Amino acid sequence: MQQRVTNRPPFGIELRFDRSEIDQMCVDELEKAAALPAVPSPVNIESFIGKHFCKDYRYDDLPEGVLGVTAFKANGSIKFVGVSNKLDDDSPSADHRIRSTWAHEAGHCMLHPILFMRDPANRTQAFWEQGTENVTSDRRFLCRDQDFNVQGAICGYDGRWWEWQANRCIGGFLLPKYLVIRALETLLRPSRVTKTPELPEENRRQAESMVSQVFNVSMAVSRIRLAEFFPLGSSAQLTF
Ligand SMILES: [Zn+2]
């Protein structure tokens, strides 16, 4: 993780993580909480948050358009985590949206306490006092619909980078790399040259639905994750 001071609100500092670093952190935290499945299967993300980050996690009546919230105490510990009760609309995709939102909030819990720690010597304080956004004055992230769209390989460091980072944790927590690779064993083949696993293009569609079913995530989340591991176009060799 790199931390650098900026003159931009709301934090006055910016955190940077490599993609593989976030993935590793997610697996490490799941392991510490004994929440990493032994075989390819859905991660129980909700109970992981309760066991590992904050006992106060709940379905909440959040404002329209807000899917999740993570609130911090002044020492950087987590005050509470919430997911909108409006997400549970009995549609087949509701469970996927709920799980993605918990994973996104777990990302804030893991990566972002440092942004909320009170330190008078830290220039972040100036931005708090100005209250430029509720994120700083209320010391909480309110995560909206559009925040969940900043995914994929394009890094969001020119905008709401903290939301981009939390989105990276959806794949990190719900689709740990080695479990995904194990789930896909029958659809992969070793590269003739490097011997690293490849996903033949003709198997991609089947792989996406298999991952969606085995790990209980949406097709969109599955597709994005597989495109990270096996980029489209190239020979689809396993990367990073
Ligand atoms: Zn968020």
Boltz pocket constraint, residues with backbone or C-beta under 6 A from the ligand:
constraints:
  - pocket:
      binder: B
      contacts: [[A, 104], [A, 108], [A, 141], [A, 142], [A, 143], [A, 144], [A, 147], [A, 162], [A, 163], [A, 166]]
      max_distance: 6.0
